[in-house]
Amino acid sequence: MTNPSDIDNSKFFVNSDQKDGENFVKDDIERVTAGEIAAHLKSVDIFRNLNDHQLLDIADTCTLKVFPRGYNIVEAGKPVNYIFILLTGKTNHTFSL
């Protein structure tokens, strides 16, 4: 099996057919590729045993989002339609009783 980091990233662009093109921007200058996302996914426990094609299929559905410091990504009790995978930074979780 090929290591996802060995995949030619120039051939796979994340959701290149989506109309919201700014979702592909990384650091405001570079497009994020499915190969780059697949390499990150491989390090996440729930994706560890998937092959490269499966990782690329999942990566192709991903959208990069940048959240400002202090932003509430999810709130307890509210429905969530996405899974979030943190690539960089850190999160805190708090609960109000």
Secondary structure, 3 states (H helix, E strand, C coil): CCCHHHCCHHHCECCCCCCCHHHHEECCCEECEHHHHHHHHHCCHHHCCCCHHHHHHHHCCCCCCCCCCCCCCCCCCCCCCCCCCCCCCCCCCCCCC
